[in-house]
């Protein structure tokens, strides 16, 4: 009888060991830098995509990464840095991927690979209420327009805003302070980010008369070049999260009042 009980205990223990080995192997196969964990670089001042609320990192991209990690059986860890440093940190294998509405462009694809596109949106020039910048793009000529260094607004500023004098900042807060202090005439950023500033600082009465579509440059998750395992795993997880409704739930949570996107992800660069 004792021998039978001992055999049963050994069998149970062996099954746990096998299960742990399989889980560890699965995590290794995903292609993350650390088995069992996905490390994402984020800009902590990038609301509604990535920001700190009550001491916790959150936002649409952050919660989407958490959901992707859960699908892959991983934990998610976030490392805050300026937007301009996100792609280099991915390329130098300091993080597994970066998150924060980072558009897929031909220039960026020279440095990193991307997941499939999971988000599209609008860009906007934010101004103080007495600005002469209006809905006509010619109104920015000779105006000092701020951008966050390394963003698509920076990369495509001359084609989007011909004749403007571009002033670069390391993060969104630095540019906002420059606009508030009238060091720049306008601030060219993601429209959702501008709406966040309008909600946070209603007394400033920030205007957004000039909108520019960026639907041809969807956002994806940058990953180290050649990391096909992680790219395939992330793409599969995004597809599952769209199919089960998680993506839409997060989108509506962090973009209240916005209509349901049509079509839904994935999106491709055009």
C-alpha positions in Angstrom: 0.0 0.0 0.0 2.8 2.4 0.9 4.6 1.6 -2.3 1.4 2.3 -4.3 1.0 5.7 -2.5 4.6 6.5 -3.1 4.3 5.7 -6.8 1.2 7.9 -7.1 3.1 10.8 -5.4 6.0 10.4 -7.7 3.7 10.4 -10.7 2.0 13.6 -9.6 5.4 15.3 -9.0 6.6 14.2 -12.4 3.6 15.6 -14.1 4.2 19.0 -12.4 7.8 19.0 -13.5 6.8 18.1 -17.1 4.2 20.9 -17.1 6.7 23.4 -15.8 9.2 22.4 -18.4 6.7 22.7 -21.1 5.6 26.2 -19.9 9.2 27.3 -19.7 9.9 25.9 -23.2 6.9 27.7 -24.6 8.0 31.0 -23.1 11.5 30.5 -24.6 9.9 29.8 -28.0 8.1 33.2 -28.0 11.4 34.9 -28.4 11.4 37.3 -25.5 14.7 38.4 -23.9 13.7 36.9 -20.5 11.7 33.6 -20.4 8.2 34.1 -19.1 8.3 37.9 -19.4 7.7 40.5 -22.1 9.4 43.8 -21.5 7.9 46.9 -23.2 9.5 50.3 -23.5 6.9 53.2 -23.1 6.7 56.9 -22.8 5.0 57.5 -19.4 3.6 60.9 -20.6 1.7 59.6 -23.6 -2.0 59.6 -22.5 -4.2 57.8 -23.5 -1.7 55.3 -24.8 0.8 55.0 -22.0 0.8 57.0 -18.7 0.9 56.6 -15.0 -2.4 56.8 -13.0 -2.3 56.4 -9.2 1.2 55.0 -9.4 0.4 52.4 -12.0 1.4 52.3 -15.7 -1.8 52.1 -17.8 -3.2 53.3 -21.1 -4.6 51.7 -24.3 -1.2 50.4 -25.5 -0.2 49.3 -22.0 -3.3 47.3 -21.3 -3.2 45.8 -24.8 0.4 44.6 -24.1 -0.8 43.1 -20.8 -3.6 41.3 -22.7 -1.1 40.1 -25.3 1.2 38.8 -22.6 -1.7 37.0 -20.9 -2.5 35.3 -24.2 1.1 34.1 -24.5 1.3 32.9 -20.9 3.8 35.7 -20.0 3.9 38.6 -17.5 4.4 42.1 -18.7 6.9 44.6 -17.5 7.2 48.3 -18.5 10.2 50.6 -18.7 9.5 54.3 -19.0 11.7 56.5 -21.2 11.4 59.4 -23.7 9.7 58.6 -27.0 12.9 59.3 -29.0 14.7 56.5 -27.1 12.1 53.8 -27.7 13.2 52.4 -31.1 16.9 52.4 -30.1 16.1 50.5 -27.0 14.3 47.9 -29.1 17.1 47.7 -31.6 19.7 47.3 -28.9 17.8 44.5 -27.2 17.1 46.5 -24.0 13.4 45.8 -24.3 11.3 43.2 -26.3 9.1 45.8 -27.9 7.9 49.4 -27.6 4.4 50.6 -27.2 2.6 54.0 -27.5 0.9 54.5 -30.8 4.1 54.1 -32.8 3.4 54.4 -36.5 4.9 52.0 -39.0 7.0 53.9 -41.5 9.6 52.9 -44.1 12.3 54.8 -42.2 11.6 53.0 -38.9 11.5 49.6 -40.7 15.2 50.2 -41.4 15.9 50.0 -37.7 13.2 47.6 -36.4 10.5 45.2 -37.4 6.8 45.8 -36.5 3.8 43.8 -35.6 0.7 44.2 -37.8 -1.0 47.6 -37.3 -3.4 47.7 -34.4 -4.5 51.4 -34.4 -5.0 54.3 -36.8 -5.8 57.9 -36.1 -5.6 61.6 -36.7 -2.9 64.2 -36.2 -3.7 67.7 -35.1 -2.0 71.1 -34.7 -2.9 72.4 -31.2 -2.9 76.1 -30.5 -3.8 78.7 -27.9 -7.2 80.3 -28.6 -5.8 83.6 -30.0 -3.7 81.8 -32.7 -4.0 82.7 -36.4 -3.5 79.1 -37.3 -6.7 77.7 -38.8 -8.1 74.8 -40.8 -6.1 75.7 -43.9 -2.6 74.2 -43.9 -1.1 77.3 -45.4 -1.8 79.1 -42.1 1.2 77.4 -40.6 3.7 79.0 -43.0 6.5 80.7 -41.1 5.0 79.6 -37.7 7.0 77.8 -35.1 5.4 74.4 -34.7 6.5 72.0 -32.0 6.8 68.2 -32.5 8.0 65.3 -30.3 11.3 64.1 -31.6 11.2 60.8 -33.4 7.4 60.8 -34.0 5.7 60.7 -37.4 4.8 64.3 -36.9 8.5 65.0 -36.7 9.5 62.7 -39.7 6.7 64.0 -42.0 6.5 67.6 -40.7 7.7 69.2 -43.9 5.3 67.4 -46.1 2.3 67.7 -43.7 3.1 71.3 -42.8 5.0 73.0 -45.6 6.7 76.2 -44.7 6.5 75.7 -40.9 9.5 76.2 -38.7 9.8 72.9 -36.8 10.9 72.9 -33.2 11.7 69.5 -31.6 11.1 68.3 -28.0 12.1 65.1 -26.2 8.6 64.4 -24.9 5.0 65.6 -25.0 5.2 67.6 -21.7 8.2 69.6 -22.9 6.3 70.6 -26.0 3.2 71.5 -24.1 5.1 73.8 -21.7 6.6 75.5 -24.8 3.1 76.1 -26.2 1.7 77.3 -23.0 4.6 79.8 -22.6 4.1 80.9 -26.2 7.6 79.7 -27.2 5.9 77.9 -30.2 2.8 78.9 -32.2 1.4 75.4 -32.5 1.9 71.8 -31.3 1.7 69.0 -33.9 0.7 65.8 -32.1 -1.7 62.9 -32.2 -5.2 64.3 -32.0 -6.0 62.0 -29.1 -3.0 63.3 -27.1 -4.2 66.8 -27.8 -7.7 66.0 -26.6 -6.1 64.7 -23.4 -4.3 68.0 -22.9 -7.6 69.9 -23.6 -9.3 67.8 -20.9 -6.5 68.2 -18.4 -6.1 72.0 -18.9 -9.6 73.3 -19.8 -8.7 76.9 -18.7 -6.2 77.2 -21.6 -8.9 76.6 -24.1 -6.6 74.8 -26.5 -7.8 74.8 -30.1 -7.5 72.0 -32.7 -8.6 73.6 -36.0 -6.1 71.8 -38.3 -6.5 68.0 -38.5 -4.4 65.7 -40.7 -5.2 62.0 -41.4 -2.6 59.4 -40.6 -4.6 56.4 -41.6 -1.9 55.3 -44.1 0.5 55.0 -41.2 -1.0 52.6 -38.6 0.6 52.1 -35.3 2.3 48.8 -34.6 4.6 47.3 -31.9 8.3 47.7 -32.9 10.4 44.6 -32.3 14.1 43.6 -32.9 14.8 42.9 -36.5 14.6 39.2 -37.3 12.7 38.2 -34.2 10.2 36.2 -36.2 9.0 34.2 -33.2 7.9 37.2 -31.2 6.4 39.0 -34.2 4.3 35.9 -35.1 3.2 35.4 -31.5 2.2 39.0 -31.0 0.3 39.1 -34.3 -1.6 36.0 -33.4 -2.5 37.4 -30.0 -3.7 40.7 -31.5 -5.9 38.7 -33.9 -7.4 36.8 -31.0 -8.0 39.9 -28.9 -9.8 41.6 -31.8 -11.9 38.4 -32.3 -12.9 38.0 -28.6 -13.8 41.7 -28.2 -10.9 42.6 -25.8 -9.4 45.1 -28.3 -12.6 47.0 -28.8 -13.3 47.1 -25.1 -9.9 48.7 -24.4 -10.3 51.1 -27.3 -13.7 52.3 -26.0 -12.3 52.5 -22.4 -9.5 54.8 -23.4 -11.3 56.6 -26.2 -14.7 57.3 -24.7 -17.2 58.6 -27.2 -15.2 57.5 -30.2 -17.2 55.4 -32.8 -16.3 51.8 -33.4 -13.5 51.6 -35.9 -14.4 50.3 -39.3 -12.6 48.3 -40.4 -11.2 46.7 -37.3 -7.5 45.7 -37.1 -5.1 44.5 -38.4 -4.1 47.4 -40.5 -1.3 47.7 -43.1 1.0 50.6 -44.0 0.0 52.1 -47.3 
